[in-house]
């Protein structure tokens, strides 16, 4: 009990960190990936307490139709009654006992939540951004936005349509634009390639610049295949330690006629697996909530297998799924290439 209390205290201290008054820079966010032991119990205690105080509020609560004892809560973090953009937690429980807690929360903030811009003025600002030929699709709402620099700002966000559909964030004190990004996902494409037994498969991919990448935009969840390009250390750090993956790590092809059989089979089959769950059981992915599926291929190339086998055998002659591995603990499917014939 004392040890658990100490862990809770450490979590509380981490979340309570704030910088000296008057500095614009606020603490960075805290990543949560708790699945076992004291860490899971402690985060569960913090989540329960935050729900009581209103720091967390339930956005959605679902029960798995095949496992009615399982409850999945999606929770939003608030500061002084204002939601913090992107600060959300998912808690998966069975019979009231937490099984996993994932997400991102912000430590205690000192930012004020009273906007200088009034509702009419900010609405007019968004209308001006839309222009005479555009439209504001989602009315402005107040939020707290963490910028790429780590600084937090009180902001209004709205969705604006004008030669595209964009979510735009305006500073709630000055009305200046802080961030915008497109709400439209485009560039989906169908590629073809030959699998490991020579069969032809279709692949749902997307186009990034002049190349096609193994990013499936035709199915609801994130389904991506990343090429480790024969670098087992890279695969190890991503798989076991959650090192980040980048667009440049995606399996790619220049003409959409794919020749890497490992990429073809891995990417096609994770898509087919999603289709199977949906068509056979009416489930949306592995967890019925469109859980992301990340696949890692080519951790060791076949030509290097003989000299690397002793150290990296699990990455050579094995295929595995780890539900708590990878960046942010989203789960990773690892495909070894096997040894040469």
C-alpha positions as CSV (number, residue, x, y, z in Angstrom):
1,X,0.0,0.0,0.0
2,X,2.8,2.4,0.9
3,X,4.6,1.7,-2.4
4,X,1.3,2.3,-4.4
5,X,0.7,5.5,-2.5
6,X,4.2,6.7,-3.4
7,X,3.6,6.0,-7.1
8,X,0.4,8.0,-6.9
9,X,2.3,10.8,-5.3
10,X,4.8,10.8,-8.1
11,X,2.1,10.9,-10.7
12,X,0.4,13.7,-8.9
13,X,3.6,15.6,-8.6
14,X,4.3,15.1,-12.3
15,X,0.9,16.5,-13.3
16,X,1.2,19.4,-10.9
17,X,4.4,20.7,-12.4
18,X,4.1,24.3,-13.4
19,X,6.6,26.9,-14.4
20,X,7.4,30.2,-12.7
21,X,4.5,32.7,-12.9
22,X,4.8,35.0,-15.8
23,X,6.6,32.7,-18.2
24,X,4.7,31.9,-21.4
25,X,6.1,28.4,-21.7
26,X,3.9,25.8,-20.1
27,X,4.9,22.2,-19.1
28,X,4.8,19.6,-21.8
29,X,2.2,16.9,-22.0
30,X,2.4,13.5,-20.3
31,X,2.1,10.3,-22.3
32,X,0.3,7.4,-20.5
33,X,0.8,3.8,-21.5
34,X,-0.3,1.7,-18.5
35,X,-1.1,-2.0,-18.7
36,X,0.3,-3.8,-15.7
37,X,1.3,-3.5,-12.1
38,X,1.4,-0.4,-9.8
39,X,1.6,2.0,-12.7
40,X,-1.8,0.8,-14.0
41,X,-3.4,0.9,-10.5
42,X,-2.0,4.3,-9.8
43,X,-3.2,5.8,-13.1
44,X,-6.6,4.3,-12.5
45,X,-6.7,6.0,-9.2
46,X,-5.8,9.3,-10.7
47,X,-8.4,8.9,-13.5
48,X,-11.1,8.1,-11.0
49,X,-10.2,11.2,-8.9
50,X,-10.0,13.4,-11.9
51,X,-13.5,12.3,-13.0
52,X,-14.8,13.3,-9.6
53,X,-13.3,16.8,-9.7
54,X,-14.3,17.4,-13.3
55,X,-10.7,17.6,-14.6
56,X,-11.7,14.6,-16.8
57,X,-15.1,14.2,-18.4
58,X,-16.5,11.2,-20.3
59,X,-16.9,11.8,-24.0
60,X,-18.1,8.3,-24.7
61,X,-18.6,5.0,-22.9
62,X,-19.0,1.7,-24.9
63,X,-19.3,-1.9,-24.1
64,X,-17.9,-4.6,-26.3
65,X,-20.9,-6.6,-27.7
66,X,-19.0,-9.9,-27.5
67,X,-17.5,-9.2,-24.1
68,X,-20.2,-7.3,-22.1
69,X,-18.1,-7.1,-19.0
70,X,-15.6,-4.9,-20.9
71,X,-16.2,-1.1,-20.7
72,X,-14.2,1.4,-22.8
73,X,-14.2,5.0,-21.7
74,X,-12.9,7.9,-23.8
75,X,-12.2,10.8,-21.5
76,X,-11.4,14.4,-22.2
77,X,-9.2,16.6,-20.0
78,X,-10.4,20.1,-19.0
79,X,-8.7,23.1,-17.4
80,X,-11.1,25.5,-15.5
81,X,-14.0,24.1,-17.6
82,X,-12.3,24.5,-21.0
83,X,-11.3,21.3,-22.9
84,X,-7.6,20.9,-23.7
85,X,-7.2,20.0,-27.4
86,X,-5.8,16.5,-27.8
87,X,-5.7,15.7,-24.1
88,X,-7.6,12.5,-24.0
89,X,-7.5,9.2,-22.2
90,X,-8.9,5.8,-23.1
91,X,-9.6,3.4,-20.1
92,X,-10.4,-0.2,-20.8
93,X,-12.0,-2.0,-17.8
94,X,-13.3,-5.5,-17.1
95,X,-15.9,-5.7,-14.4
96,X,-14.8,-2.4,-13.1
97,X,-11.1,-3.3,-13.0
98,X,-8.8,-1.3,-15.3
99,X,-7.0,-3.4,-17.9
100,X,-5.2,-0.7,-19.8
101,X,-5.0,3.1,-19.8
102,X,-3.6,5.0,-22.8
103,X,-3.5,8.6,-23.8
104,X,-2.0,12.0,-23.3
105,X,-2.8,14.6,-20.6
106,X,-1.4,18.0,-19.7
107,X,0.1,18.8,-16.3
108,X,-1.5,21.5,-14.2
109,X,-1.8,24.7,-16.3
110,X,-1.6,28.3,-15.2
111,X,-3.1,29.7,-18.4
112,X,-6.2,31.9,-18.0
113,X,-9.5,30.9,-19.5
114,X,-11.3,34.2,-20.0
115,X,-11.1,35.3,-23.7
116,X,-10.6,38.9,-24.7
117,X,-12.3,38.3,-28.1
118,X,-16.1,38.2,-27.7
119,X,-18.3,35.7,-29.5
120,X,-19.5,38.1,-32.2
121,X,-16.0,39.3,-33.0
122,X,-14.5,35.8,-33.3
123,X,-17.5,34.6,-35.4
124,X,-16.9,37.6,-37.8
125,X,-13.2,36.7,-37.9
126,X,-13.9,33.1,-38.9
127,X,-16.5,34.3,-41.5
128,X,-13.9,36.5,-43.0
129,X,-11.5,33.6,-43.3
130,X,-14.2,31.6,-45.1
131,X,-14.8,34.5,-47.5
132,X,-17.9,35.2,-49.6
133,X,-17.6,31.9,-51.4
134,X,-16.9,29.9,-48.2
135,X,-18.8,28.8,-45.1
136,X,-18.1,28.1,-41.4
137,X,-19.1,24.5,-41.1
138,X,-18.6,24.2,-37.3
139,X,-19.3,27.1,-35.0
140,X,-16.4,28.4,-33.0
141,X,-15.8,26.8,-29.6
142,X,-13.3,27.7,-26.9
143,X,-10.4,25.3,-26.3
144,X,-6.8,25.2,-24.9
145,X,-4.3,24.5,-27.7
146,X,-0.8,23.2,-27.2
147,X,1.5,24.6,-29.9
148,X,4.4,22.7,-31.4
149,X,6.7,24.9,-29.3
150,X,5.1,23.4,-26.1
151,X,3.3,26.7,-25.3
152,X,-0.4,26.6,-24.4
153,X,-2.8,29.2,-25.7
154,X,-6.5,29.9,-25.1
155,X,-8.0,29.6,-28.6
156,X,-11.2,29.4,-30.6
157,X,-11.5,26.6,-33.1
158,X,-13.9,26.2,-36.0
159,X,-14.1,24.3,-39.3
160,X,-14.0,26.6,-42.4
161,X,-14.7,25.6,-46.0
162,X,-13.0,27.6,-48.7
163,X,-11.2,25.7,-51.5
164,X,-10.8,23.0,-48.9
165,X,-12.1,22.1,-45.5
166,X,-9.9,23.3,-42.6
167,X,-9.9,23.3,-38.9
168,X,-8.6,26.7,-37.8
169,X,-7.5,27.9,-34.4
170,X,-7.5,31.6,-33.5
171,X,-5.9,33.2,-30.5
172,X,-8.8,34.0,-28.0
173,X,-7.0,37.1,-26.9
174,X,-5.9,38.7,-30.2
175,X,-7.8,36.9,-32.9
176,X,-4.6,36.0,-34.8
177,X,-4.4,32.6,-36.5
178,X,-2.4,30.0,-34.6
179,X,-2.8,26.7,-36.5
180,X,-4.8,25.3,-39.3
181,X,-5.0,21.8,-40.8
182,X,-7.1,20.1,-43.5
183,X,-10.0,17.9,-42.4
184,X,-9.9,16.1,-45.7
185,X,-8.0,12.9,-46.2
186,X,-7.0,12.5,-49.8
187,X,-4.6,10.7,-52.1
188,X,-5.8,7.2,-51.5
189,X,-4.8,4.8,-54.3
190,X,-4.9,1.2,-55.2
191,X,-1.5,-0.4,-55.9
192,X,-0.6,-3.9,-57.1
193,X,2.2,-6.2,-56.2
194,X,3.4,-9.8,-56.0
195,X,3.5,-11.6,-52.6
196,X,6.0,-14.1,-51.3
197,X,4.4,-17.0,-53.3
198,X,4.2,-15.0,-56.5
199,X,0.5,-14.2,-56.3
200,X,-0.8,-10.8,-57.3
201,X,-2.5,-8.6,-54.6
202,X,-4.2,-5.3,-54.5
203,X,-3.0,-2.8,-51.9
204,X,-4.7,0.3,-50.4
205,X,-2.0,2.9,-50.4
206,X,-1.6,6.7,-50.5
207,X,0.5,9.1,-52.5
208,X,3.1,11.3,-50.8
209,X,4.7,13.6,-53.2
210,X,6.2,11.5,-56.0
211,X,6.0,8.1,-54.2
212,X,3.3,5.7,-53.0
213,X,3.4,4.7,-49.4
214,X,1.8,1.8,-47.5
215,X,-0.8,3.9,-45.7
216,X,-4.4,2.5,-46.1
217,X,-6.9,5.4,-46.4
218,X,-9.8,3.3,-47.6
219,X,-10.6,1.6,-44.3
220,X,-11.6,3.5,-41.2
221,X,-8.7,2.9,-38.8
222,X,-5.0,3.7,-39.2
223,X,-3.4,0.8,-41.0
224,X,0.2,1.4,-41.9
225,X,3.2,-0.7,-42.9
226,X,6.7,0.5,-42.0
227,X,9.9,-0.7,-43.6
228,X,12.8,-1.2,-41.2
229,X,15.1,-1.7,-44.3
230,X,17.2,-4.4,-42.7
231,X,18.0,-2.4,-39.5
232,X,17.1,-4.6,-36.5
233,X,18.2,-1.9,-34.0
234,X,15.6,0.5,-35.5
235,X,13.0,-2.2,-35.3
236,X,14.0,-3.0,-31.7
237,X,13.8,0.6,-30.5
238,X,10.4,1.2,-32.2
239,X,8.9,-2.2,-31.1
240,X,10.2,-2.4,-27.5
241,X,10.8,1.2,-26.5
242,X,8.2,3.1,-28.5
243,X,10.6,5.2,-30.5
244,X,8.6,7.4,-33.0
245,X,8.0,6.4,-36.6
246,X,8.0,8.9,-39.5
247,X,6.5,9.2,-43.0
248,X,10.0,8.4,-44.3
249,X,9.8,5.0,-42.6
250,X,6.7,3.9,-44.5
251,X,7.1,1.1,-47.0
252,X,7.2,2.9,-50.4
253,X,7.2,2.4,-54.2
254,X,7.7,4.8,-57.0
255,X,5.3,3.5,-59.6
256,X,2.7,1.7,-57.4
257,X,3.7,-1.6,-58.9
258,X,5.2,-3.0,-55.7
259,X,8.1,-5.4,-55.9
260,X,8.9,-5.9,-52.2
261,X,6.9,-9.1,-51.4
262,X,7.1,-8.5,-47.7
263,X,5.5,-5.1,-48.0
264,X,2.8,-6.5,-50.4
265,X,1.8,-9.4,-48.1
266,X,2.0,-7.5,-44.8
267,X,0.0,-4.5,-46.0
268,X,-2.6,-6.5,-47.9
269,X,-3.2,-9.0,-45.1
270,X,-3.7,-6.4,-42.3
271,X,-6.4,-4.9,-44.5
272,X,-8.0,-8.2,-45.2
273,X,-7.9,-9.0,-41.5
274,X,-9.9,-5.8,-40.8
275,X,-12.3,-6.8,-43.5
276,X,-12.7,-10.3,-42.0
277,X,-13.6,-9.0,-38.5
278,X,-16.1,-6.5,-40.0
279,X,-17.8,-8.9,-42.5
280,X,-17.8,-12.0,-40.2
281,X,-18.5,-10.5,-36.8
282,X,-19.6,-7.0,-37.5
283,X,-16.6,-5.7,-35.5
284,X,-14.6,-2.6,-36.3
285,X,-11.1,-4.0,-36.0
286,X,-9.4,-5.9,-33.2
287,X,-11.2,-4.0,-30.4
288,X,-14.4,-3.0,-32.2
289,X,-13.2,0.6,-32.0
290,X,-11.0,0.8,-35.0
291,X,-7.8,0.3,-33.2
292,X,-4.7,1.3,-35.2
293,X,-2.6,-1.6,-36.7
294,X,1.1,-0.8,-37.3
295,X,3.1,-3.4,-39.2
296,X,6.9,-3.5,-39.2
297,X,8.6,-5.4,-42.1
298,X,12.2,-6.2,-43.1
299,X,13.7,-6.0,-39.6
300,X,16.5,-8.2,-41.0
301,X,17.0,-8.9,-44.7
302,X,17.3,-12.5,-45.8
303,X,20.8,-11.9,-47.2
304,X,21.9,-10.9,-43.6
305,X,20.0,-13.6,-41.8
306,X,22.9,-16.0,-41.5
307,X,25.3,-13.6,-39.8
308,X,22.6,-12.0,-37.6
309,X,20.6,-15.1,-36.6
310,X,22.0,-15.7,-33.1
311,X,21.3,-12.1,-31.9
312,X,18.1,-11.4,-33.8
313,X,16.4,-14.8,-34.3
314,X,13.0,-13.5,-33.0
315,X,13.1,-10.8,-35.7
316,X,14.1,-13.2,-38.5
317,X,12.0,-16.4,-38.2
318,X,9.0,-15.0,-36.3
319,X,5.8,-13.1,-36.8
320,X,4.3,-11.5,-33.7
321,X,1.7,-9.2,-32.3
322,X,2.4,-7.0,-29.2
323,X,-0.7,-5.0,-28.2
324,X,1.2,-2.7,-25.9
325,X,4.4,-2.1,-28.0
326,X,5.3,0.6,-30.4
327,X,4.8,4.4,-30.3
328,X,2.3,5.4,-27.7
329,X,1.7,1.7,-27.0
330,X,-0.8,1.4,-29.9
331,X,0.4,-2.1,-30.8
332,X,2.8,-3.5,-33.4
333,X,2.7,-6.5,-35.8
334,X,6.2,-7.6,-36.6
335,X,7.0,-9.7,-39.6
336,X,10.3,-11.5,-39.9
337,X,11.6,-12.4,-43.4
338,X,12.8,-15.9,-42.6
339,X,16.1,-17.4,-43.7
340,X,17.1,-18.0,-47.3
341,X,15.9,-21.2,-48.9
